[in-house]
Amino acid sequence: MAQLRASAPPVRSLVGTPKGRLAQVEAALLGQPWQQVRAGIDVKLLPHAGEVYVLARSHNRVAKERAMRRKPLKRLWQRLRQLQGMQLTWDQLLLKLGAARQRWPAAWRRVQVIPQPDGTLGFALNREKLRQVRQREGRYLLRTNVTDRKPTELWELYMRLVQVEEAFKTLKGDLALRPIHHQLLPRIEAHIFVAFLAYALHATLRRRLRDLAPGLTSRTVLEKLQALQMVDVHLPTTDGREVILSRYTQPEPDVRVLLTQLRLQLPAQPAPRLNAPATLVR
């Protein structure tokens, strides 16, 4: 989390915890009620040895993680059914099971493969592990040494840190701020200033998406709009001159839907230009 005071000690925070830490905190907070930060976000607080653990629960993240879990589990289950109906030797079956385990490792941990006495394949869901996973979907743990704040304030401070990290990621990734190959200080400052203006537009687009298309990110929209290109079509005439038509490509159907959703309208195509050789101008 960010520095709160000049005299405060360095602030530590993290998302994700060592193995078993989340279960320990959940057990310690079992009887404590959830506090709502905002719609869809609840938190609990556990002071511990000069530090504070904030257990957060996101309803949207529950739906996302549940969908991510179900898809590979469904595919693994279908593959096991296929293997169950094949006429394979035990060695061949083990090789194919190993390939399935390597392809869907998370889903494999929630399935019990049970060899049958007749040498066929049997399998079943590990319901205890599945129950534990379902209980922890959408939950994450924050740790900090700031002990004089409410859990809702600590969560909001962490969200600010996430926004700062996302800003640096956008500047260095999408906008390619680094590396800088300029030698003169004014050029370096100009490079950074242009990158800052681009980030301001990036943030403005993100804010617009929040109201008009909350399921999309700025990065996704920019990737979609990259399909739009401006081209110059050169058409020679019989008298030696050249007509130049600057045209942007027609958007694909999904791009048109995106522009409509964002309430954006493409400008009119530029007027044609007539280019005459120097000999004709004289």
C-alpha positions in Angstrom: 0.0 0.0 0.0 1.1 3.6 -0.4 3.0 5.6 2.2 0.4 7.2 4.6 2.7 9.5 6.6 6.2 10.6 6.4 6.9 9.1 9.9 5.1 5.9 9.3 7.1 2.6 8.8 7.3 1.1 5.4 3.9 -0.4 4.4 3.7 -4.0 3.2 0.8 -5.6 1.4 0.2 -8.6 -0.8 -2.5 -10.4 -2.7 -2.3 -14.2 -2.4 -0.8 -15.9 0.6 1.5 -18.8 1.5 0.0 -22.2 1.4 -2.5 -22.7 4.3 -2.5 -19.0 5.3 -5.9 -18.3 3.8 -7.5 -21.3 5.6 -6.0 -20.2 8.9 -7.4 -16.6 8.5 -10.8 -17.9 7.4 -11.0 -20.2 10.5 -10.0 -17.3 12.8 -12.7 -15.0 11.2 -15.4 -17.6 11.0 -17.8 -15.9 13.4 -17.0 -12.3 12.4 -19.6 -10.5 10.2 -18.6 -9.2 6.8 -18.4 -5.4 6.3 -19.5 -4.0 2.9 -17.0 -1.7 1.1 -19.3 -1.2 -1.8 -21.8 -3.2 -3.8 -20.4 -6.6 -4.4 -17.3 -6.2 -2.1 -17.2 -7.4 1.5 -14.2 -7.5 3.9 -13.2 -8.8 7.3 -10.2 -7.8 9.5 -7.8 -9.8 11.6 -5.1 -8.1 13.7 -2.1 -10.4 14.2 1.3 -9.7 15.8 1.6 -6.0 14.7 0.1 -6.6 11.3 -3.4 -6.8 9.9 -5.0 -9.3 7.5 -7.9 -8.1 5.4 -10.0 -10.9 3.9 -11.9 -9.6 0.9 -14.7 -11.2 -1.0 -15.8 -10.1 -4.4 -19.1 -11.3 -5.9 -18.0 -10.6 -9.5 -14.8 -12.4 -8.9 -16.8 -15.4 -7.6 -18.6 -15.6 -10.9 -15.3 -15.2 -12.9 -13.4 -17.8 -11.0 -16.3 -20.3 -11.1 -16.5 -20.0 -14.8 -12.7 -20.5 -15.1 -12.9 -23.6 -12.9 -15.9 -25.2 -14.6 -14.5 -25.0 -18.2 -11.4 -27.2 -17.7 -13.2 -29.5 -15.4 -15.9 -30.1 -18.0 -13.3 -30.8 -20.7 -11.4 -33.2 -18.4 -14.6 -35.0 -17.6 -15.5 -35.4 -21.3 -12.0 -36.7 -22.0 -12.3 -39.3 -19.2 -15.6 -40.5 -20.6 -13.9 -40.9 -24.0 -11.0 -42.9 -22.4 -13.6 -45.0 -20.5 -15.1 -46.2 -23.8 -11.8 -47.0 -25.5 -10.3 -50.4 -25.8 -6.8 -49.7 -24.4 -4.2 -51.6 -22.6 -3.3 -50.5 -19.1 0.0 -48.9 -20.3 -1.8 -47.0 -23.1 -4.4 -45.8 -20.6 -1.8 -44.5 -18.2 -0.1 -42.5 -20.9 -3.4 -40.9 -22.0 -4.3 -40.2 -18.4 -0.9 -38.5 -17.9 -1.5 -36.3 -21.0 -4.9 -35.3 -19.6 -3.4 -34.5 -16.2 -0.7 -32.3 -17.8 -3.3 -30.5 -19.9 -5.8 -29.8 -17.1 -3.8 -29.9 -13.9 -6.1 -27.8 -11.8 -9.2 -29.8 -12.8 -7.3 -33.1 -12.2 -6.9 -32.3 -8.5 -10.6 -32.3 -8.1 -11.1 -35.7 -9.8 -10.5 -39.2 -8.3 -9.4 -41.8 -10.9 -10.3 -45.2 -9.6 -9.1 -48.3 -11.4 -11.7 -51.0 -11.6 -11.1 -54.7 -10.8 -11.7 -55.7 -14.4 -9.0 -53.2 -15.6 -11.4 -50.5 -16.8 -11.3 -46.9 -15.9 -13.5 -45.4 -13.2 -13.5 -41.8 -12.0 -15.5 -39.6 -9.7 -15.5 -36.0 -8.4 -13.5 -35.3 -5.2 -16.4 -33.5 -3.6 -14.4 -32.4 -0.5 -11.8 -30.5 -2.6 -14.5 -29.1 -4.8 -16.4 -27.8 -1.7 -13.2 -26.1 -0.4 -12.6 -24.5 -3.8 -16.2 -23.3 -4.1 -15.9 -21.7 -0.6 -12.8 -19.8 -1.5 -13.8 -18.6 -4.9 -13.7 -14.8 -5.1 -11.7 -14.4 -1.9 -8.2 -12.9 -1.5 -6.1 -11.9 1.4 -4.3 -8.5 2.0 -1.6 -8.1 4.6 -0.3 -4.8 5.9 1.4 -3.3 9.0 -1.0 -0.3 9.0 -3.0 -1.2 12.1 -4.9 2.1 12.7 -7.3 1.9 9.7 -10.6 0.3 9.2 -10.8 -2.7 6.9 -12.8 -0.8 4.3 -10.1 2.0 4.2 -7.3 -0.6 3.9 -9.1 -2.2 0.9 -9.6 1.2 -0.8 -5.9 2.0 -0.3 -5.0 -1.3 -1.9 -7.3 -0.6 -4.9 -5.4 2.7 -5.3 -2.1 0.8 -5.4 -3.6 -1.5 -8.1 -4.5 1.5 -10.1 -1.0 2.9 -9.9 0.5 -0.4 -10.9 -1.9 -0.6 -13.8 -0.9 2.9 -14.9 2.8 2.0 -15.0 1.9 -1.2 -16.8 0.0 0.8 -19.4 2.8 3.3 -19.9 5.5 0.7 -20.2 3.5 -1.8 -22.2 0.6 -0.4 -24.3 2.2 3.0 -24.8 5.8 1.8 -25.0 7.3 4.5 -22.8 10.4 2.5 -22.4 13.1 2.3 -23.7 13.9 5.9 -24.4 16.7 6.3 -27.0 16.9 10.2 -26.9 20.1 11.9 -25.9 19.0 15.4 -25.2 16.9 16.3 -22.1 14.2 18.3 -24.0 13.6 15.4 -26.3 13.3 13.0 -23.3 10.9 15.3 -21.6 8.9 15.6 -24.8 8.8 11.8 -25.2 7.5 11.4 -21.6 4.9 14.3 -22.1 3.5 12.6 -25.2 3.3 9.3 -23.4 1.5 11.1 -20.5 -1.0 12.6 -23.0 -1.6 9.1 -24.4 -2.2 7.7 -21.0 -4.7 10.5 -20.2 -6.6 9.5 -23.3 -6.3 5.8 -22.2 -7.7 6.7 -18.7 -10.5 8.8 -20.3 -11.5 5.8 -22.5 -11.5 3.6 -19.4 -13.8 6.0 -17.6 -16.1 6.1 -20.7 -16.2 2.3 -20.8 -17.2 2.2 -17.2 -20.6 3.8 -18.1 -21.2 2.6 -21.6 -19.5 -0.9 -21.8 -18.5 -2.0 -18.3 -17.4 -5.5 -19.5 -14.6 -4.1 -21.7 -11.2 -2.7 -20.9 -9.2 0.1 -22.7 -6.7 -2.4 -23.9 -9.4 -4.6 -25.5 -11.0 -1.6 -27.3 -7.7 -0.4 -28.6 -6.9 -3.9 -30.0 -10.3 -3.9 -31.7 -9.8 -0.4 -33.2 -6.4 -1.4 -34.6 -8.3 -3.1 -37.5 -9.2 0.4 -38.7 -6.5 1.7 -41.0 -6.0 4.9 -43.1 -4.7 4.2 -46.6 -3.9 6.5 -49.6 -5.2 5.3 -53.0 -3.2 6.8 -55.9 -5.1 7.1 -59.2 -3.2 8.3 -62.3 -5.0 10.5 -64.8 -4.6 10.7 -68.6 -2.9 14.1 -68.4 -0.1 12.9 -66.2 -1.6 14.1 -62.9 -2.5 11.9 -59.9 -5.6 11.8 -57.8 -5.0 10.8 -54.1 -7.8 9.4 -52.1 -7.2 9.1 -48.4 -9.6 6.5 -47.0 -10.1 4.7 -43.8 -11.1 1.0 -44.1 -14.6 0.0 -43.4 -15.0 -1.3 -39.8 -15.9 -4.9 -39.3 -19.3 -5.7 -37.8 -17.9 -6.1 -34.2 -16.1 -2.8 -34.5 -19.3 -1.1 -35.7 -21.1 -2.5 -32.7 -18.3 -1.2 -30.4 -18.4 2.3 -31.9 -22.2 2.4 -31.5 -21.9 1.3 -27.9 -19.4 4.0 -27.2 -21.5 6.6 -29.0 -18.7 7.4 -31.4 -19.1 8.2 -35.1 -16.4 8.0 -37.7 -15.7 11.3 -39.6 -16.5 11.7 -43.2 -13.9 10.4 -45.7 -11.4 13.2 -46.6 -11.8 15.0 -49.9 -9.7 13.8 -52.8 -6.4 15.6 -53.6 -5.0 16.3 -57.0 -1.2 16.0 -57.3 0.4 17.4 -60.4 4.1 16.8 -61.4 6.5 19.7 -61.2 6.7 19.9 -65.0 3.0 20.5 -65.3 3.0 23.1 -62.6 5.5 25.2 -64.5 
